[in-house]
Amino acid sequence: MNILPSIIVVSYSCQDCSQYLLEYSFSHWQLLLTKTLFVAVIFGQSAYSHPDSPPDFTAEITQFNQLYPNEILQSRVFFSSHGIRLQKADMFGHQQAGWYVQDFANSRSWLVRPEKRIFTELLPDDEFEEDDASIDEPGLMSTQVCDFGGLIAKQKLGNETLQGYATEIWRCAFKTLVVIQNFSPRLGMVIREEWPGDLVAELRNIEQELFSREFFRPPAGFSKVTSEGFFLGRKRLPAFQE
């Protein structure tokens, strides 16, 4: 199951503003790597509440093509048994910072615009189809190697140390592609994966740090707005009448 959140409409509904959510979200291949949050919410509530749970940490999510290693996409993730928070400098467009915040205990998620001091709550999408092809791929920060449907075979290739953590190297063969994943037993998740086309997503500069539960909620003093107000700066329009 994938812990890493994504700003997409596959797992969450924005009602009438789905096209705007996609417009302001990450690039297509970033979405491909991080699209299975909704099932991870249920998992996160129990899997990270026991004494052997992974440590709280923060890291840089770094994505790049190995042919162009200097052209990278980065965001900052904060992970805890309380929740997860993703911060990106241009999450909602050029020079428009944004946060994705999730509280595991309450199964609630929000998008936050710190410069405008506003936030909107994300609601589960009742129309999500489980047989959608998009759930057949794994993702960075998955809690199991080679996870999700479509898997043909998996093979452990060896071990190596990444970012100071011992990892297991796995080859995941799916219907239409092969993905190489590095799984950290200590963190309990995939911290690097390589896709066809030399695409790589990995956690860098992993630092253990304790976070309070309030860190995974919208900041006090921020105003709650509708999804339309959040993305378009306007309130919901009245229903059309002839």
Secondary structure, 3 states (H helix, E strand, C coil): CECCCCCCCCCEECHHHHHHHHHHCCCHHHHHHCCCHHHHHHHHHHHCCCCCCCCCEEEEEEEEECCEEEEEEEEEEEECCCEEEEEECCCCCCCCCEEEEEECCCCEEEEEECCCCEEEEEEECCCCCCCCHHHHCCCCCECCCCCCCCEEEEEEEEEEEECCEEEEEEEEEECCCEEEEEEECCCCEEEEEEECCCEEEEEEEEEECCCCHHHHCCCCCCEECCHHHHHHCCCCCCCCCC
